[in-house]
Amino acid sequence: MQKSYRLDPKQLGKQKRNIFLFYGLSGAIAGVLMFFTQRAQDSERSPWLLIGLILILLVYFGYRSYRQKEEIWDGYLLTVDEQTLTLSQPGYPDSTLPLKKVIGVEEGRDGLWIATQQGNRVFIVPNLLRAEDYEEVCGIVRRNVRPVVDSDDEGELKSAPDETPMEALDIQKLAVLSEAEGLDDLSAEDRL
C-alpha cells in the first residue's frame, strides 16, 4: 500500500504571516533607525531615498521568500509504502529511506527526526503535514524502528522497538571528522 502526503495548506498561511512580520518589522525598525541617525547627525541630506530603497528591497525579498514557500508547498510530496519513505521537493533530488534502516526517532520542534546507521537526523517527517497525516506517518515510522546491537555486547540491545529515544551523540561515531581534529597532535613547526 503506497500513500502520498502533502503539506497542509493551512500552515502556508502561518508561513505567510511569519514572512510578513519578519520583513515588515525589519523594514520599520531599519527605517526608523536610519531616520533618527540622520536627524541626530544634523545631516543636510534627506534619508527618504535610502529608506525608500531599503523598503523596496525588503518588499522584494519578502515576496521572493513567500513565492519560494508556495513552490515548496505545491511541490512537496512524502510517499510511504511498506518498505520506504520517499521525499520529493522542488529543487532537490528525490530522497528515499528504506524503513528497515531506521534505528531511532526523535520528536523535535520541526517534526519527527529519523536516525539511521549513517547518522542521527538524516530524514524528517515535518509537522507541517495535516495533523492526522503526521500522526499516521509517525506511527508507521515508529513501528519500523529496528533495535541496534552494540558491537561490544551483541546480546544486549541499545534500544527496543517500543522505546525509540535516540542515543546520545558520540563524537567517535561521526562519519565526517572535524577539520580541527588532530591539530593538537602536530608540533608547532608543522602547524605553521
VENKA-V629631 format. One record per pair of residues at least 6 apart in sequence whose ideal C-beta (glycine too) atoms are under 8 Angstrom apart, sorted by the first residue. I is the first residue (numbers start at 1). J is the second residue. D is the distance in Angstrom with one decimal. If there is no record, write none. Layout:
i->I j->J d->D
i->I j->J d->D
//
This chain:
i->1 j->81 d->6.7
i->1 j->82 d->6.7
i->2 j->79 d->6.3
i->2 j->80 d->7.3
i->2 j->81 d->4.2
i->3 j->79 d->7.3
i->3 j->80 d->5.5
i->3 j->81 d->7.6
i->4 j->77 d->5.6
i->4 j->78 d->7.0
i->4 j->79 d->4.7
i->4 j->80 d->7.8
i->5 j->77 d->7.4
i->5 j->78 d->4.5
i->5 j->79 d->7.6
i->5 j->80 d->7.2
i->5 j->129 d->5.4
i->5 j->130 d->7.8
i->5 j->133 d->4.7
i->5 j->137 d->6.3
i->6 j->73 d->7.9
i->6 j->76 d->6.2
i->6 j->77 d->6.3
i->6 j->78 d->7.8
i->6 j->129 d->7.6
i->7 j->72 d->7.4
i->7 j->73 d->5.1
i->7 j->76 d->4.9
i->7 j->126 d->7.1
i->7 j->128 d->4.8
i->7 j->129 d->6.2
i->8 j->128 d->6.0
i->8 j->129 d->6.0
i->8 j->130 d->4.6
i->8 j->131 d->7.8
i->8 j->133 d->7.9
i->9 j->73 d->6.9
i->11 j->128 d->4.7
i->12 j->69 d->6.5
i->12 j->70 d->6.9
i->12 j->73 d->5.0
i->15 j->66 d->7.8
i->15 j->69 d->5.0
i->16 j->66 d->5.9
i->16 j->69 d->7.4
i->19 j->62 d->5.6
i->19 j->65 d->5.2
i->19 j->66 d->5.2
i->19 j->69 d->7.1
i->20 j->62 d->6.9
i->22 j->62 d->7.7
i->23 j->58 d->4.9
i->23 j->59 d->7.3
i->23 j->61 d->6.5
i->23 j->62 d->3.6
i->23 j->65 d->7.4
i->24 j->58 d->7.9
i->24 j->62 d->7.7
i->26 j->58 d->6.2
i->27 j->54 d->6.7
i->27 j->55 d->5.1
i->27 j->58 d->4.2
i->27 j->59 d->7.7
i->30 j->51 d->7.8
i->30 j->54 d->5.5
i->30 j->58 d->7.7
i->31 j->51 d->4.6
i->31 j->54 d->6.8
i->31 j->55 d->6.4
i->34 j->47 d->5.2
i->34 j->50 d->6.0
i->34 j->51 d->5.5
i->34 j->54 d->7.3
i->35 j->47 d->5.3
i->35 j->51 d->6.5
i->38 j->45 d->7.1
i->38 j->46 d->7.8
i->38 j->47 d->4.0
i->71 j->90 d->5.2
i->72 j->89 d->6.1
i->72 j->90 d->6.2
i->74 j->90 d->7.7
i->75 j->88 d->7.2
i->75 j->89 d->5.9
i->75 j->90 d->3.8
i->76 j->88 d->7.2
i->76 j->89 d->4.9
i->76 j->90 d->7.8
i->77 j->87 d->7.6
i->77 j->88 d->4.4
i->77 j->89 d->7.5
i->78 j->85 d->6.9
i->78 j->86 d->7.4
i->78 j->87 d->5.6
i->78 j->88 d->7.9
i->78 j->125 d->7.0
i->78 j->129 d->7.1
i->78 j->137 d->6.8
i->79 j->85 d->7.4
i->79 j->86 d->4.3
i->79 j->87 d->7.9
i->79 j->88 d->7.3
i->80 j->86 d->7.9
i->80 j->137 d->5.9
i->80 j->140 d->5.8
i->82 j->99 d->7.8
i->83 j->98 d->6.1
i->83 j->99 d->5.8
i->83 j->100 d->7.1
i->84 j->96 d->5.3
i->84 j->97 d->6.4
i->84 j->98 d->5.4
i->84 j->99 d->6.3
i->85 j->96 d->7.2
i->85 j->97 d->4.6
i->85 j->99 d->6.6
i->85 j->114 d->7.8
i->85 j->123 d->6.6
i->85 j->125 d->7.8
i->85 j->137 d->7.9
i->85 j->141 d->7.3
i->86 j->94 d->5.9
i->86 j->95 d->7.0
i->86 j->96 d->4.8
i->86 j->97 d->7.8
i->87 j->94 d->6.8
i->87 j->95 d->4.5
i->87 j->96 d->7.8
i->87 j->97 d->7.9
i->87 j->123 d->7.2
i->88 j->94 d->4.9
i->95 j->123 d->6.9
i->97 j->114 d->6.8
i->97 j->116 d->7.1
i->97 j->122 d->7.5
i->97 j->123 d->4.9
i->99 j->140 d->7.7
i->99 j->141 d->7.2
i->99 j->144 d->4.1
i->100 j->144 d->7.1
i->100 j->146 d->6.5
i->101 j->116 d->4.6
i->101 j->117 d->6.5
i->101 j->146 d->7.7
i->102 j->114 d->5.6
i->102 j->115 d->7.3
i->102 j->116 d->6.3
i->102 j->141 d->6.3
i->102 j->144 d->5.4
i->102 j->145 d->5.3
i->102 j->146 d->6.4
i->103 j->115 d->5.6
i->103 j->116 d->6.0
i->103 j->117 d->6.3
i->103 j->145 d->6.7
i->103 j->146 d->5.7
i->103 j->147 d->7.8
i->103 j->148 d->4.9
i->103 j->159 d->7.3
i->104 j->114 d->7.7
i->104 j->115 d->3.9
i->104 j->120 d->7.2
i->104 j->145 d->6.4
i->104 j->148 d->7.6
i->104 j->159 d->6.1
i->104 j->164 d->5.8
i->104 j->165 d->7.1
i->104 j->166 d->4.3
i->104 j->167 d->6.7
i->105 j->112 d->5.7
i->105 j->113 d->6.7
i->105 j->114 d->5.7
i->105 j->115 d->6.9
i->105 j->138 d->7.8
i->105 j->141 d->6.1
i->105 j->142 d->6.1
i->105 j->145 d->6.2
i->105 j->164 d->4.9
i->105 j->166 d->7.1
i->106 j->112 d->7.4
i->106 j->113 d->4.6
i->106 j->115 d->7.1
i->106 j->120 d->7.4
i->106 j->121 d->7.2
i->106 j->165 d->7.2
i->106 j->166 d->4.5
i->107 j->113 d->7.8
i->108 j->124 d->7.9
i->110 j->124 d->6.3
i->110 j->126 d->6.2
i->110 j->127 d->6.4
i->111 j->124 d->5.0
i->111 j->125 d->5.1
i->111 j->126 d->4.2
i->111 j->127 d->4.2
i->111 j->128 d->7.4
i->111 j->134 d->7.3
i->112 j->124 d->6.8
i->112 j->125 d->4.3
i->112 j->127 d->7.7
i->112 j->134 d->7.9
i->112 j->137 d->7.7
i->112 j->138 d->5.0
i->112 j->141 d->6.4
i->113 j->120 d->7.2
i->113 j->121 d->4.5
i->113 j->123 d->7.5
i->113 j->124 d->5.4
i->113 j->166 d->7.7
i->114 j->121 d->7.6
i->114 j->122 d->6.4
i->114 j->123 d->4.2
i->114 j->124 d->6.9
i->114 j->125 d->7.2
i->114 j->141 d->6.3
i->115 j->121 d->6.7
i->115 j->122 d->6.6
i->115 j->166 d->5.3
i->116 j->122 d->5.3
i->116 j->123 d->7.6
i->118 j->175 d->6.3
i->119 j->174 d->7.4
i->119 j->175 d->6.1
i->120 j->166 d->5.6
i->120 j->169 d->6.4
i->125 j->134 d->6.8
i->125 j->137 d->5.0
i->125 j->138 d->6.0
i->125 j->141 d->6.4
i->126 j->134 d->7.9
i->127 j->134 d->5.7
i->129 j->137 d->6.9
i->142 j->164 d->5.9
i->143 j->161 d->7.5
i->145 j->159 d->7.3
i->145 j->161 d->5.3
i->145 j->164 d->4.7
i->146 j->161 d->7.4
i->147 j->157 d->4.5
i->147 j->158 d->7.0
i->147 j->159 d->5.9
i->147 j->160 d->5.8
i->147 j->161 d->6.4
i->148 j->157 d->7.1
i->148 j->158 d->4.5
i->148 j->159 d->6.0
i->148 j->167 d->7.7
i->149 j->156 d->7.7
i->149 j->157 d->6.5
i->149 j->158 d->7.4
i->150 j->156 d->5.7
i->150 j->157 d->7.8
i->150 j->158 d->5.6
i->158 j->167 d->6.1
i->159 j->165 d->6.9
i->159 j->167 d->7.0
i->183 j->191 d->6.9
//
